[in-house]
């Protein structure tokens, strides 16, 4: 789920991809956003508990990050 607070709709070119699916807890996120933007990425397990948080994830174009 992608949650983007505010009143502006997401640009049509914005994308959020997680791969591989399924995974063993090691995966890559890829975010595409047309302008410079900071995001907070929160990862939850299947019980709904937050297991990871990445603050100030800066994206300008396409940015990827591996998460373990």
C-alpha angles and dihedrals in degrees: 000000000000117000116191111179119213138056100277117099118233114266113255090241093057115111137177118193131178120192148219100029118217099031140170096239094288113098144139128241121206121193124187118192125161097224136034108286136159118223136188113222117203121186120201129191124228090272092059095252117138109242101173140018128189115191127197095016099178118214129181109162111335122348128177131196133180117227125197 
